[in-house]
Amino acid sequence: MKKNYLLGMALMASLSFYSCDKEVVYVQDGNGVESVADGVQIITLQVENGGDGLATRAGRPLYSAEAKQTIENVKLWICDGAGNVKYVTTISNWDKDGSTPYTTGGHGRQTTIELKGADKLAAGTYKIYAVGYSATSDYDLTKVTEVKKTEEGGGKYTFSENMVLPIKGGDTNKIGEEIFAGQMKLTVEKGKGFKKPVVLNRQVAGAFAYVKDIPFMKGAKYLKLVASAQNQSLVLGNFNSFDLTGNGYGNANVKYVVNGTNGKSGSETYVISTIDLNKWFTAIKDEDGDNLIDAGENWKNPCRPSSSPAAGTYPTFQKGSAFGGEFVIPFAHVDGKQTLTLQLTKENGDSLRSWKVNLGSTDVQLNQAITYWNSNWDSTITDTSANTYSLVRNHLYGIGTRMNDEADPEQPGVDPDPDPENPNDKPESLNNKQELVLKVNDNWEVIHGMELD
């Protein structure tokens, strides 16, 4: 059995609170924790693992396991114990002049907010919430954008946790898009400031297929990654507010959470991603008689602009390969059903060949208690089969290994020849394979290797 290891994808976002006023005295407690001695309250909002992902109408595309984010807005609000919103702010144009890059303790973008005057928090306990999202999101973000500061009176506003964000209506909208969120409890003591981190983590799963040696079959047009279930709304709650490291490797605070709801009814399968083979090959042909779609000069990179693009401004792929990936609203497994299948189909959808996509038999997700939303967070499910498994929040599920948007970061803008010596970029061969074995990935949160049978 051949084993391929998919290194995970990590996207960490963190918020740190500190004061930078020249009159503020910092106290180090020996564990790297600072306090503000004079009661100044300054929030430094940090979203880690920034990147220059290629922009789309709604969020960034998924081209690899690379740790990055391209969120345009971050909204932050602070609630007291009764749910009254005591402070709220929105940072617009976050990925440009709304924040600045940082490289200390990670990398990404940050901005600082000082609570002054009437905005300063009185002694007490609070919860801080933050959500990072795209300006043209496919989610209905009304529950986020309409959060407002509580004013006394008949229209008194209170905030409720566990916001459900449905996908907007319309056939062109995605069922899944990258969004970040997190929360933190805060205790404010009279006359004292604070420095506390609030970490924003990715709220969706991801799935991709990166393959080569595609069988030639008459009429073949698409490779489709198909799921047994689909949720159509995302729940912001039960956050994993830890500063994850390692891009899917060695994270100690991994959670297994299905935060999707509003499942699609009926037995219709859900196509996560579709690879149009005509976009990757000049013609679907087999002139050399090896029963595979001809690569070589017959292959093309559909992401390369037709002009003379600057190196590093578009994704590259191993020559002869094909890639398709999307972010996915998490869903729980369906008993007795194969969770993911890769299908080679005709234009009309007729299947010519299919491969089961399985977790590895020793994957860390198997036999874990998975928490899922069922009007609350009290329900659990356990994945015990490599065939029927859940897609959980901030885990990446991939066929093949692809760690960066550039197939060879040392040679940006160059599509490498087949079988390059690059362990971070290895499309999976579909030649004579009967079953695809998939391993889940985190940092995203954890790393899981993948196997093909």
ROROVEX-349104 format. One line per 5 residues: their letters; for each residue y, x, z of C-alpha. Coordinates in Angstrom, 1 decimal, decimal comma. Each point is the difference from the previous one (the first is absolute). Layout:
<rs>
a> Y:X:Z ~ ...
</rs>
This chain:
<rs>
mkkny> 0,0:0,0:0,0 ~ 3,4:1,4:-1,0 ~ 2,7:-0,2:2,6 ~ 3,7:-0,1:-0,7 ~ 2,4:0,1:2,8
llgma> 3,1:-2,1:-0,3 ~ 2,8:1,5:2,0 ~ 2,1:-2,7:1,5 ~ 3,4:-1,1:-0,5 ~ 2,5:0,1:2,8
lmasl> 3,2:-1,7:0,3 ~ 1,6:0,4:3,4 ~ 3,3:-1,5:1,0 ~ 1,7:0,8:3,2 ~ 3,1:-1,0:1,9
sfysc> 1,3:2,3:2,7 ~ 2,7:-0,7:2,5 ~ 2,3:2,7:1,1 ~ 3,6:0,9:0,7 ~ 2,0:2,6:-1,9
dkevv> 3,3:-0,4:1,6 ~ 1,4:3,3:1,2 ~ 0,5:-1,3:3,5 ~ -3,6:-1,3:0,4 ~ -2,3:2,0:2,2
yvqdg> -3,7:0,1:-1,1 ~ -2,7:0,5:2,6 ~ -3,4:1,4:-1,2 ~ -2,9:-1,2:2,2 ~ -2,5:2,6:-1,2
ngves> -1,8:-2,3:-2,3 ~ 2,5:0,0:-2,8 ~ 1,7:-3,2:1,3 ~ 3,8:0,0:0,4 ~ 2,2:-2,4:1,9
vadgv> 3,7:-0,6:-0,4 ~ 1,7:0,7:3,3 ~ 3,3:-1,8:-0,5 ~ -1,4:-3,3:-1,3 ~ 1,1:0,4:-3,7
qiitl> -2,3:-2,1:-2,2 ~ -0,6:1,5:-3,5 ~ -2,8:-1,0:-2,3 ~ -1,2:2,4:-2,6 ~ -1,9:-2,0:-2,6
qveng> -2,7:2,1:-1,8 ~ -2,4:-1,0:-2,7 ~ -2,4:2,9:-0,7 ~ -1,7:1,2:-3,1 ~ 2,8:-0,9:-2,4
gdgla> -0,5:0,6:-3,7 ~ 1,4:-0,6:-3,4 ~ -2,6:-2,6:-1,0 ~ 0,6:-1,6:-3,4 ~ 1,9:-3,2:0,5
tragr> -1,3:-3,4:-1,1 ~ 1,3:-3,5:0,2 ~ -1,5:-0,5:3,4 ~ -0,9:3,2:2,0 ~ -1,6:3,1:-1,3
plysa> -3,2:0,3:-2,0 ~ -3,2:1,5:1,5 ~ -0,9:3,0:-2,1 ~ -1,8:2,1:2,6 ~ -0,7:0,7:3,7
eakqt> 3,4:1,8:0,3 ~ 1,9:-0,7:3,2 ~ 3,3:-1,5:-1,1 ~ 2,2:-3,1:0,2 ~ 2,9:-1,4:-2,0
ienvk> 1,5:-2,8:2,2 ~ 3,5:-1,1:-0,7 ~ 0,8:-1,9:3,3 ~ -0,8:0,4:3,6 ~ 0,8:-2,8:2,5
lwicd> -0,1:0,6:3,7 ~ 0,5:-2,4:2,9 ~ -0,4:0,1:3,8 ~ -1,2:-3,0:2,1 ~ 0,1:-0,6:3,7
gagnv> -2,9:-1,4:1,9 ~ 0,8:-3,5:-0,9 ~ 0,1:0,7:-3,7 ~ 3,7:-0,1:-0,4 ~ 1,3:2,5:-2,6
kyvtt> 2,5:2,3:1,7 ~ 0,6:2,4:-2,9 ~ -0,7:-0,1:-3,7 ~ 0,9:2,2:-2,9 ~ -1,0:0,6:-3,6
isnwd> 0,1:3,3:-1,8 ~ 0,4:-0,6:-3,7 ~ -0,5:2,5:-2,8 ~ -2,3:1,8:2,5 ~ -1,5:2,3:-2,6
kdgst> 3,4:1,3:-1,2 ~ 3,1:0,1:2,0 ~ -1,3:-2,2:2,8 ~ -1,9:2,9:1,5 ~ -0,4:3,8:-0,3
pyttg> -3,0:2,2:-0,4 ~ -1,6:1,8:3,1 ~ -2,8:2,5:0,4 ~ -0,3:0,4:3,7 ~ -3,3:-1,2:1,3
ghgrq> -0,9:-1,5:-3,3 ~ 2,0:-0,9:-3,1 ~ 1,7:-3,1:-1,2 ~ 3,5:-1,6:0,4 ~ 1,9:-1,0:3,0
ttiel> 3,3:-1,4:1,3 ~ 1,5:-0,4:3,4 ~ 1,4:-3,1:1,7 ~ 2,0:0,1:3,2 ~ 0,1:-3,1:2,2
kgadk> 3,6:-0,3:1,2 ~ 2,1:-2,4:1,9 ~ -1,4:-3,6:0,0 ~ -3,1:1,3:-1,9 ~ -1,1:2,2:2,9
laagt> -3,1:-1,3:1,7 ~ 0,1:-1,0:3,7 ~ -2,8:1,1:2,3 ~ -3,2:-1,9:-0,7 ~ -3,0:0,0:-2,3
ykiya> 0,2:-0,5:-3,7 ~ -2,1:0,2:-3,2 ~ 1,3:1,7:-3,1 ~ -1,1:-1,0:-3,4 ~ 0,6:1,6:-3,4
vgysa> -1,2:-0,9:-3,5 ~ 0,4:2,1:-3,2 ~ -0,1:-1,9:-3,3 ~ 1,0:0,0:-3,7 ~ 3,1:-1,9:-1,1
tsdyd> -1,9:-1,9:-2,7 ~ -3,1:-0,6:2,1 ~ -2,7:-2,4:-1,1 ~ -0,3:-1,1:3,6 ~ 2,0:-2,9:1,3
ltkvt> 2,0:2,0:2,5 ~ 2,0:-2,9:1,4 ~ -1,4:0,5:3,5 ~ 1,2:3,6:-0,1 ~ 3,3:-0,3:-1,6
evkkt> 1,1:-3,0:2,0 ~ -0,6:1,6:3,4 ~ 3,4:-0,1:1,7 ~ 1,7:0,8:3,3 ~ -0,4:-2,8:2,5
eeggg> 3,1:-2,0:0,9 ~ 0,3:-2,3:2,9 ~ 0,2:-3,7:-0,9 ~ -2,0:-2,8:-1,6 ~ -1,2:2,1:-2,8
kytfs> -1,3:2,8:2,2 ~ -2,2:2,3:-2,0 ~ -3,2:1,6:1,3 ~ -2,5:2,2:-1,8 ~ -3,7:-0,6:-0,2
enmvl> -2,5:2,8:-0,6 ~ -2,7:0,0:-2,7 ~ 2,1:-0,9:-3,1 ~ -2,0:-1,3:-2,9 ~ 1,3:1,1:-3,4
pikgg> -1,3:-1,9:-2,9 ~ 0,0:1,3:-3,6 ~ 2,7:-1,8:-2,0 ~ -1,3:-2,5:-2,6 ~ -0,4:1,2:-3,6
dtnki> -2,8:1,4:-2,1 ~ 1,8:3,3:-0,5 ~ 0,2:0,9:3,8 ~ -2,4:2,4:1,5 ~ -2,4:-0,9:2,9
geeif> 0,9:3,0:2,0 ~ 3,0:2,4:0,2 ~ 0,8:2,9:2,3 ~ 2,0:-1,0:3,0 ~ 0,4:1,8:3,4
agqmk> 0,5:-1,4:3,5 ~ -0,3:1,0:3,7 ~ 1,1:-0,9:3,4 ~ 0,6:1,6:3,4 ~ 0,4:-1,1:3,6
ltvek> 3,1:1,4:1,7 ~ 1,1:0,1:3,6 ~ 3,7:0,7:0,5 ~ 1,1:1,2:3,4 ~ 3,6:-0,5:1,3
gkgfk> 2,2:3,0:-1,0 ~ -2,7:1,7:-1,9 ~ -0,4:0,5:-3,7 ~ -3,3:0,2:-1,9 ~ -1,9:1,8:-2,6
kpvvl> -3,1:-1,8:-1,2 ~ -1,9:0,0:-3,3 ~ -0,7:-3,2:-2,0 ~ -2,5:0,8:-2,7 ~ -0,2:-2,0:-3,2
nrqva> -3,4:0,0:-1,7 ~ -1,2:-1,4:-3,3 ~ -1,0:-3,6:0,3 ~ -2,2:-0,3:-3,0 ~ -3,2:1,6:-1,3
gafay> -0,4:1,8:-3,3 ~ -2,8:0,2:-2,5 ~ -0,4:2,1:-3,2 ~ -2,5:1,0:-2,7 ~ 0,4:3,5:-1,5
vkdip> -2,8:0,5:-2,5 ~ -1,2:1,9:-3,1 ~ -3,0:0,0:-2,4 ~ 0,5:-3,7:-0,7 ~ -3,0:-1,6:-1,8
fmkga> 0,7:-1,1:-3,6 ~ -1,0:-3,6:-0,6 ~ 1,1:-2,1:-2,9 ~ 3,0:-2,2:0,9 ~ 0,8:1,9:3,2
kylkl> 3,6:-0,4:1,0 ~ 0,5:0,0:3,8 ~ -1,3:1,6:3,2 ~ 0,7:-2,4:2,8 ~ -0,3:0,6:3,8
vasaq> -1,1:-3,3:1,3 ~ 0,0:-1,3:3,6 ~ -2,0:-2,7:1,6 ~ 2,9:-1,5:2,0 ~ 3,8:-0,2:-0,1
nqslv> 2,7:-0,7:2,6 ~ 3,4:-1,2:-1,3 ~ 2,1:0,5:3,1 ~ 0,7:3,1:2,2 ~ 0,3:-0,2:3,8
lgnfn> 2,4:2,4:1,7 ~ -1,4:0,6:3,5 ~ -2,6:1,8:2,1 ~ 1,7:3,2:-1,2 ~ -1,4:3,5:0,1
sfdlt> 3,2:1,7:1,2 ~ -1,3:3,6:0,0 ~ 1,4:3,0:-1,8 ~ -3,0:0,6:-2,2 ~ -0,6:3,5:-1,4
gngyg> -2,3:1,7:-2,5 ~ 0,1:-2,5:-2,9 ~ -3,2:-1,7:1,0 ~ -1,5:2,9:1,9 ~ -0,6:0,4:3,7
nanvk> 2,1:-2,9:1,3 ~ -0,9:-0,9:3,6 ~ 1,7:-3,5:0,1 ~ -1,7:-1,8:-2,9 ~ 0,0:-3,8:0,0
yvvng> -2,2:-2,3:-2,1 ~ 2,1:-3,1:-0,6 ~ -0,1:-2,7:-2,7 ~ 3,5:-1,4:0,1 ~ -0,3:-2,2:-3,1
tngks> -0,2:-3,8:0,1 ~ 0,1:-3,0:-2,3 ~ -3,2:0,8:-1,8 ~ -0,4:-1,1:-3,6 ~ -2,3:-3,0:-0,2
gsety> -3,1:-0,4:-2,1 ~ -2,4:2,6:-1,4 ~ 2,3:1,6:-2,5 ~ 0,0:3,8:0,3 ~ 3,2:2,0:0,5
visti> 0,8:2,7:-2,5 ~ 1,8:2,8:1,9 ~ 0,8:2,2:-2,9 ~ -0,6:0,0:-3,8 ~ -0,2:3,1:-2,1
dlnkw> 0,8:-0,8:-3,7 ~ -2,1:2,6:-1,8 ~ 2,2:-0,3:-3,1 ~ 2,8:1,5:2,0 ~ -2,1:3,1:0,9
ftaik> -1,8:0,5:-3,4 ~ 1,4:-0,1:-3,5 ~ -3,1:-1,9:-1,0 ~ -3,1:-1,3:1,8 ~ -2,6:2,0:-2,0
dedgd> -3,0:2,3:0,3 ~ 0,0:2,3:-3,1 ~ -2,0:2,8:1,7 ~ -2,9:-2,4:0,9 ~ -0,1:0,8:3,7
nlida> 0,3:-3,7:1,0 ~ 3,4:0,8:1,7 ~ 3,5:-0,9:-1,1 ~ 1,3:3,0:-1,9 ~ 2,5:2,0:2,0
genwk> 1,6:3,2:-1,2 ~ 2,7:-0,7:-2,6 ~ -0,8:-3,7:0,3 ~ 1,3:-0,1:3,6 ~ 3,6:-0,6:1,0
npcrp> 2,0:-0,3:3,3 ~ 1,5:-3,5:0,0 ~ 2,5:1,0:2,7 ~ 1,6:2,8:-2,0 ~ 3,3:-1,2:-1,5
ssspa> 0,2:0,2:-3,8 ~ 3,1:2,2:0,1 ~ 0,0:3,5:1,4 ~ -0,3:-0,8:3,7 ~ 0,8:2,5:2,8
agtyp> -3,0:1,5:1,7 ~ -0,8:-1,7:3,3 ~ 1,7:-3,3:-0,9 ~ -3,3:-1,8:-1,0 ~ -3,6:0,2:1,2
tfqkg> -2,5:2,2:-1,8 ~ -3,8:-0,5:-0,2 ~ -3,0:2,0:-1,0 ~ -0,5:-0,3:-3,7 ~ -2,7:-2,6:-0,8
safgg> 0,5:-1,9:3,2 ~ 1,3:-3,5:0,7 ~ 1,7:-1,2:3,2 ~ 0,8:-3,4:1,5 ~ 1,2:-0,7:3,6
efvip> 2,0:-2,5:2,0 ~ 1,0:-0,8:3,6 ~ -2,0:-2,9:1,5 ~ 0,6:-2,5:2,7 ~ -2,9:0,7:2,4
fahvd> -2,9:-2,4:0,1 ~ -3,2:-0,4:2,0 ~ -3,4:0,3:-1,7 ~ -1,9:-3,0:-1,3 ~ -3,5:-0,2:1,4
gkqtl> -2,6:0,5:-2,7 ~ 2,5:1,1:-2,7 ~ 0,6:3,4:-1,6 ~ 3,5:0,9:1,1 ~ 1,1:2,1:-3,0
tlqlt> -1,4:0,3:-3,5 ~ 1,2:2,0:-3,0 ~ -0,5:-1,9:-3,2 ~ 0,2:1,1:-3,7 ~ 1,1:-3,1:-1,9
kengd> 1,0:-1,4:-3,3 ~ 3,4:-1,3:-0,7 ~ -1,2:-3,6:0,9 ~ -1,3:1,2:3,3 ~ -3,7:0,1:-0,9
slrsw> -1,6:2,7:2,1 ~ -1,8:2,8:-2,0 ~ -1,0:2,1:3,0 ~ 0,7:0,1:3,7 ~ -0,3:2,4:2,9
kvnlg> -0,2:-0,9:3,7 ~ 2,6:1,8:2,0 ~ -1,3:0,7:3,5 ~ 1,1:1,7:3,2 ~ -2,0:3,2:0,8
stdvq> -2,9:-0,7:2,3 ~ 1,6:2,1:2,7 ~ 3,6:-1,2:-0,5 ~ 2,0:-0,2:3,3 ~ 1,0:-3,6:-0,8
lnqai> -3,6:-1,3:0,3 ~ -0,8:-1,6:3,4 ~ 3,6:0,1:1,1 ~ 1,5:-3,1:1,6 ~ 2,6:-1,2:-2,5
tywns> 2,8:-2,2:1,3 ~ 1,2:-2,7:-2,3 ~ 2,7:-2,7:0,0 ~ -1,3:-3,5:0,8 ~ 3,2:-1,6:1,4
nwdst> -0,1:2,8:2,5 ~ -1,6:3,5:0,4 ~ -3,0:-1,1:2,1 ~ -2,5:0,0:-2,9 ~ -2,2:2,9:-1,0
itdts> -2,5:0,7:-2,7 ~ -2,4:3,0:-0,6 ~ -0,9:1,6:-3,3 ~ -3,7:0,9:0,3 ~ -0,8:0,3:-3,7
antys> 1,2:2,6:-2,5 ~ 0,2:-2,8:-2,6 ~ 1,9:-2,6:2,0 ~ 3,0:1,5:1,7 ~ 3,6:-0,9:0,8
lvrnh> 3,2:1,6:-1,5 ~ 2,1:0,8:3,1 ~ 3,6:0,8:0,5 ~ 1,2:3,5:-0,8 ~ -3,3:1,2:-1,3
lygig> -0,5:1,2:-3,6 ~ -3,1:-0,8:-2,0 ~ -0,5:2,1:-3,1 ~ -2,5:0,9:-2,7 ~ 0,5:3,6:-0,8
trmnd> 2,3:2,5:1,7 ~ 3,7:0,0:-0,8 ~ 2,3:1,4:2,7 ~ 3,3:0,3:-2,0 ~ 1,8:-1,8:-2,8
eadpe> 0,0:3,3:-1,9 ~ -3,6:1,0:-0,9 ~ 1,0:3,6:0,5 ~ 3,2:0,4:2,2 ~ 0,2:3,6:-1,0
qpgvd> 0,5:-1,0:-3,7 ~ 2,1:-3,2:0,2 ~ 0,1:-2,0:-3,2 ~ -3,3:1,5:-1,3 ~ -3,1:-2,1:-0,4
pdpdp> -2,9:2,4:0,7 ~ -3,1:0,4:-2,1 ~ -3,2:-1,6:1,3 ~ -1,7:1,4:3,0 ~ 2,8:2,2:1,3
enpnd> -0,6:2,0:3,2 ~ 2,0:-2,4:2,1 ~ -1,8:-1,7:3,0 ~ 3,0:-2,3:0,5 ~ -0,3:-1,6:-3,5
kpesl> -3,5:-1,0:-1,0 ~ -0,6:-3,2:-2,0 ~ -3,4:-1,5:0,6 ~ -2,4:0,0:-3,0 ~ -1,4:-3,4:-1,1
nnkqe> -2,7:1,6:-2,2 ~ -3,4:-1,3:1,0 ~ 1,2:-1,3:3,3 ~ -1,5:-3,2:1,4 ~ 2,0:-0,3:3,2
lvlkv> 3,3:1,3:1,2 ~ 0,2:0,9:3,7 ~ 3,5:-0,1:1,5 ~ 1,3:1,4:3,3 ~ 3,1:-1,3:1,8
ndnwe> 2,9:2,2:0,8 ~ 2,8:0,0:2,6 ~ 3,7:1,7:0,5 ~ 0,2:-2,0:-1,4 ~ -2,1:0,4:3,4
vihgm> -3,5:1,7:-0,3 ~ -1,9:2,0:-2,7 ~ -3,2:-1,4:-1,5 ~ -2,1:1,8:-2,7 ~ -1,6:-1,9:-2,8
eld> -3,4:0,1:-1,6 ~ -1,3:-1,1:-3,4 ~ -3,6:-1,0:-0,5
</rs>
